[in-house]
Amino acid sequence: MTTIVKCPTCNKDVEWTKQQKWRPFCSDRCRLIDLGEWANESHRIAGSETIPEELLDTEQYKDT
């Protein structure tokens, strides 16, 4: 039984097999569109902001 997933870019059905070169994407075009969105920071992974190294000397930011 072959698993079918949706392309994250265009929602087209994609077979999850070793032969599918761009999985989970349906094509190289959709893969590159997604990569461009990450590069433009349209997609981000949520997390806390980092503290600049210059501020790490101050007592306020010790042990964070």
MOSUL-V576117 format. One record per residue. SS is DSSP state (h for helix, s for strand, l for the rest). Layout:
# MOSUL-V576117
((SS) (SS))
This chain:
# MOSUL-V576117
((l) (l) (s) (s) (s) (s) (l) (l) (l) (l) (l) (l) (s) (s) (s) (s) (l) (l) (l) (l) (l) (l) (l) (l) (l) (l) (l) (h) (h) (h) (h) (h) (h) (h) (h) (h) (h) (h) (h) (l) (l) (l) (l) (l) (l) (l) (l) (l) (l) (l) (l) (l) (h) (h) (h) (h) (h) (l) (h) (h) (h) (l) (l) (l))
